[in-house]
Amino acid sequence: MNLRIVIKILGMLAILVGLTMGVCWFYAWVEWQMDKGDAAARATERAFAISTGITVGIGILMFLSGVGTRNEVLRREAIAIVGLSWVQVSLFGALPYYLCEPGLGAFASIFESVSGFTTTGSSVMTDIEAFPRPVLMWRSLTQWLGGIGILVVFVAVLSFLGVGSRSLVAQESSLNISDAGASRIRDVAMSLLKVYLTLTLICFLGLLGLGMNVFESVCHSMTTIATGGFSPKNASIAHYANVRIEMWLAFFMFLSSIGFMLYIFAIKGKWSRIKAEEEARFYFFLILGATLAIALDLLLATDDYTYLVAIENAFFNVVSIGSTTGFGASDFDQWPLFSRVVLMVMMLIGGCAGSTAGGIKMNRVILFVKIAMRELIRSFRPNQVFRIRLNGVAPDEKVFVTTSFLIALGFSLSGIAFIIVSVLEPSLDMLSVIGCVYATLFNVGPGFEAVGPTDNFGFLKPATLMVLSFLMILGRLEFFALLVLFVPSLWRRY
């Protein structure tokens, strides 16, 4: 392990985060200049100035400590950088929440920052609208950065990393970059960034046209494309009571929960690859089936819905939870049990690989079902030869093992987390504990009961918030890149 290159890259990432924080500092400065008699605006500007200075200053010191070392990042260093970078940016990102007025406590600030960067969307803010606009902008910007992946942005704008860039992107995201050579990975990252920016811009313009003001359109477009779910309104999307806004956001939540490589294939005219796509097709039918099932349940179990309203409510919430965005347009915690179970299943599955969505990912669910069917048939036909394909490609047997192990590990970690949270929060009921764990580990945002769509996580103890923060990073990095930091052999010198 070459610790100097690790510290150098972490320093550059800190500078990148500090510069984006500087955008909010500039916004806070403009607001202060517009009303110099406003003490709150001055305090917000000072909070962002200090936060930006600390982040950039420490980043520069870390970068300088690594000057002179090689730039190439090897696999072991790449996985260490990925795990450490998400912990680092979450700590730096907590500074504006802690220093602003009104501010959050230290542990609550870290939780809010982690929730932002991991695009989870869980919040400890009891009155979101009481916070200054620059803070709410930072809140949305952290989700936008975390959605595509901080290191994907990093690779897109830098070219000196060589083959190390491939390791960084592969370890941080669920992108399938097997068909992109090492020399092309920066081009792939740049293409992904362009698609991400384009979707954000189109979503923003649509929200403007539907009546949102500029500030709210910017915030919601960033958190929609990132499938993060932070909103500058206490009631989230329910604040607008506008079906057209809900359907527009649902459309872009769905687009963002499909693998972004598909958009690149479409741009390059690789129609055969798109035609072979199974994952997006299954995901579409899953969304459709869940919507119809919940709409029917709402109509049969209650007298509160017409056919159209039931379908609209079911569709928005299925896409919001299925994409792990977590926007709230209605309180699904009051729905019948069957509907909530369907949403929990959507919460666990999540979106497609290579998207900004969380969850287990649709490709792993498809592979797991195919593996299970193969093993069932092998139980009575042991000599039959199987050739499992996904998206027109036959994965290596190693992929099958990794997929099964990751799913098993996810549910094992969930079980351990259930026990820890129940010990730390003995007053919570079982469904609330399950909601806490699943909402954070699978980066969904809202859970059930005490942490449902109309509630928040602000009442939890500091220790619980730190456990859930760990779960959010764990889920965002799909377990391995964070857990590996606790393996001693990772840190041995070459």
Summary of the structure (lengths in Angstrom):
residues: 494
radius of gyration: 22.2
end to end distance: 5.7
largest distance: 81.2
contacts: 1769
relative contact order: 0.10
helix: 69%
strand: 0%
